[in-house]
Amino acid sequence: MGHNRIFNFSAGPSMLPEKVLERAASELLNYKGTGCSVMEMSHRSSEYDEIIVSVESKLRRIMNIPDDYSVLFLQGGATMQFSMTAMNLIAKTGCADYAITGSFSQKAATEAEKFGTVNIAASSEDKKFSYIPRQSDLKLDPNASYFHYCLNNTIYGSKWDYVPETDVPLVCDMSSCILSEPIDVSKYGIIYAGAQKNMGPAGLTVVIVKNSLPFCPPEDTPILLRYPTMIKNKSMYNTPPTYGIYLLGLVLDWIDEMGGLEEMAKINREKAEMLYNRLDNSNLFKLGIEKPYRSMMNVTFTTGDDELDNQFIKGATESGLISLKGHRSAGGMRASIYNAMPVEGIKRLINYIDKFEAERQ
Ligand SMILES: *Cc1c(COP(=O)(O)O)cnc(C)c1O
């Protein structure tokens, strides 16, 4: 890497590909001869229209999004989608199924309780969210309007190893794994993701929504929190996060250059395997998540000793490997290794692990 940049293992906002930042910098002051920055353009100008239309079509192509789905570029983060999904869908029957496999899915369920009855279809809290419940353990409510789950659990470092089978639409938080591998969009009713993990900068939230869902927001639902408003106005009821959308376009161009999602998935698997293998063969570090459920994006580990963990994190920072501290609710360490983390960063982290361990034998 150039520009004296460091390896940033933050869970989000996280690293962006260096090529994307270089291109953004080169286009910052004068975008394609317009004499202004994308940040300064009217969202209703023809120049900007060209950008948003092309970003949407790139995302549709790369993720293979079927035509009967809308792609929305919203604000408010994934957290606002915890509310919005429930506000727009739960009233059909008054209840919904939620699977609790970590902090964010818990927050989504708690938010949904304001708008209807939440059935906890499954929870892995009994073993500190270290596993993913099996299909046969899901206690589905026959009356549910939808089933909500979080595909990749950013804080604990686990990931669903199968797509749940239900008779109702799947609503899925993919904030920390979207664009890391191909997924079958047609299996979902709604997919949402805050951009700041794998798509671009904070401030943009991407929502992929099936147009035929039975939206039923109550009368008093604020206009911006209604999917039908956003679908009808193509994310332009008000000013969308214009620069974030542009930057997502640059990230998508980079994914194309890398060979698309199949190739991204291959690289991500290799990166994760290198790190997990090293940690599995360690007599100092322990991994928190059972093997079949390990995340490819967030690797959580600990020595089991807070003081030693702190030494590890401090020494890593001094070596240019930053933000390895685990989330405050999980403790230990977490290496977030999204698309933009180069293989070089994983190798550097493994070298540091080798050194740290050797010094303590
Ligand atoms: C980061 C994250 C969130 C929260 O996203 P915000 O954009 O900060 O609201 C929700 N869910 C998952 C899975 C996340 O990784």
The ligand as a Tripos MOL2 file, in Angstrom:
@<TRIPOS>MOLECULE
LIG
   15    15     1     0     0
SMALL
NO_CHARGES

@<TRIPOS>ATOM
      1 C1        -22.9140   -1.8640   11.6510 C.3       1 LIG1
      2 C2        -24.1270   -2.6760   11.6730 C.ar      1 LIG1
      3 C3        -25.3880   -2.1430   11.9940 C.ar      1 LIG1
      4 C4        -25.5690   -0.7190   12.4030 C.3       1 LIG1
      5 O1        -25.4190    0.0760   11.3020 O.3       1 LIG1
      6 P1        -25.6570    1.6520   11.3340 P.3       1 LIG1
      7 O2        -25.4520    1.9920    9.8950 O.co2     1 LIG1
      8 O3        -24.6360    2.2360   12.2580 O.co2     1 LIG1
      9 O4        -27.0380    1.9030   11.7970 O.co2     1 LIG1
     10 C5        -26.4870   -2.9810   11.9340 C.ar      1 LIG1
     11 N1        -26.3650   -4.2730   11.5950 N.ar      1 LIG1
     12 C6        -25.1780   -4.8240   11.2940 C.ar      1 LIG1
     13 C7        -25.1040   -6.2680   10.9270 C.3       1 LIG1
     14 C8        -24.0290   -4.0440   11.3240 C.ar      1 LIG1
     15 O5        -22.8390   -4.6050   11.0230 O.3       1 LIG1
@<TRIPOS>BOND
     1     1     2 1
     2     2     3 ar
     3     2    14 ar
     4     3     4 1
     5     3    10 ar
     6     4     5 1
     7     5     6 1
     8     6     7 2
     9     6     8 1
    10     6     9 1
    11    10    11 ar
    12    11    12 ar
    13    12    13 1
    14    12    14 ar
    15    14    15 1
@<TRIPOS>SUBSTRUCTURE
     1 LIG1         1 GROUP 0 **** ****
